[in-house]
């Protein structure tokens, strides 16, 4: 009788381990990729309870929500040869988790890949503008140009910088120096 109970307990424990390792949950704010021995098999974008092959399949989760990126402040030279310190930020979403996985893998690596792209786009757009343009009503058009340049460059990573609330890529503050005078503009 004792051997039967021990055997039944062991079988139940093994079944619980297999069942718990074969079920996974995708939350409403997540999207997932199912990997079969490291190869992407399926992209899941809808929330729910899903089944996977235990020990052979692995699940990688990514956020559906808008994520933030805050590159370091950069000094740029404008078309009129004035120096400008640009403090930028960006909001992005992962729109293609499979492409994101293939090109970037982890959200922690985004900063290293996107900071040069954002700074390059800022330099390219701001390098064609004068300080007067940036301080005038043309600033909104300049921001749109920067956002388009960044968005075009990051499509290959499975990301989108078109934020639903406000500008997705923005220079939050500019500071400049003209012969010792350096106000900060927000």
N, C-alpha and C positions, 0 to 999 in steps of 0.2 A: 504494500500500500504506500509506504514512504517513497520507494523508488518510482512509483507511478506519479506521485505528486511532484517529486523533484523533476522528473522528465517532462511533465506537463508544464511546470513553471518555466523550465528552460526553453521549451518550444514557444510559450507565450512571450517570453522576454525577447527571443530572436524575432518573432513576428512584429513586436512593438518597435524594435530597432529598424527593421526593414520598412515598416509602414511610415515611421517618422522620417526616415531618410529618403523616402520616395514622394513625399508630399511637400509642396512649397506654396507660399502665399505671395502674390504680387499685390502690393497696396495700391490705393487710388492715386497716390503721388509718385508711383514708380512705373518703370517699364523694365523688362528683363530680356536677357538672351540666355537660351539654354545651350550649353556646350557639351558635346559628346566627345570625351577624351580630348578636350581642348579645341575641337572644331565647332564653329557655330552651326546649330541645327534649326533653331526656331527663335523668332522674335515675338515677345508677348507685350502688348500695349494695354490690354484690358485688365482691370483688377479681378482677382478671384483666387480660388484654390486650384492648383495644377498638380499633375503627376509627372514624375521623372523616373528614369531608370536609376535605382540606387547604386551608388559608388561609381557609376560610369558617366553619369551626367552631372554637370555643375551648373549653377545658376549665377549669372552676374546681373546685378541690379543697377539701374541708372535713374536719376531723378527726372520727372516730367516737368517739375516746376522751374521757374526762372532762377538761374544761378548768377552769382556776382563774381566779378573779377576786378581787382584793383591793382593795375600795374604801377610800378614806381614812377615818381615824377621824372619828366624828361625835359631837357633844354633843347629848343628848336630854333632855327634861324628862319625868319620870314623873308618874303620876296624883297622887302625894303631893308634887309640886312639887320633888322632888330632881333635881339635874342628874346625868347619867350620860354618861361618855365611852364610846362603843361602838366597838370595833375588830372589824369583821366580815370575813368571807370567804365566798366562794361557789364551788361546783363545779357545772358544767353540762355538758350534752351537746347537740349539734345533732341533733335528731331528725327534722326536716323540712328538708333542704338547700334545696329550692326556695323554701319560705316564708322561710327565713333569707336567701337570696340576694335575694329581693324586698324584704325589710324592712331588712336590715342590710348586705348585700354582703360586708363583710370582718370577720374576727375582731378586727382591730385597733379596730374601731368599737364593739365590744360594751361595753367599759368605759363609754364615754360614754352609752350607752343604758340600761345596766343599773344603774349606780351610783345614779341618782335613784330607780329603781324599788325597789331594795333599801333605800335609806335611807328612802323613803316608807313602805314596809312595816314597817320597824323602828320608825319614829316612831308609826305607827298602832297597832301591837300594844303596844309598850312604853309608849306614852302612856296606856294603860288599865290599866297594872300599877303596883304600888307597889314600892319597893326591897325590902321584906320578901318579896314574891312572887318577885322575881328571885333573891334569895339563898336561897330555900327549895326544896323539892322540886318546886315548880310550874315551875321553870325549863325542864324538859324539854318540858312542855306549851306553854310560851311559844315555845320554839324551833320546835316543830311548827307552831304558828300562823303564825310568821314565814315558814317554808318554804312553807306552803300559800298564803299571801298573795303571795309572790314568784312561785311556780310558776303561779298563776292569771294573773298579770300578764304573764308572758313567753311564754305559749303562742302568742301572736300573732306572735312572732318565730321560731317553729320550734325553740324550745329547751325543755329539761326540766331542772329542778333536783332531780329525785329521784335522788340518788346511791346506788349500790348499797352503798357502804361508809360508814356514818355519816351525819351530817347534811349536807345539801347547802348549806344556808344557815345560817350559825352566827355568833353573836357570840362570837368566840374569847376576848375579855377585856372585862370591864367595869371601869371605874374611876369612883369617885364622890367627891364632896367634900361633907362636912357640917361646917360651921363650922371650916374649916381642917384637918380631918382627912381625908386622902385615901389610903386603902389601895387596892391594885390586886388584883382578884380574877380568877383564871384558871380 
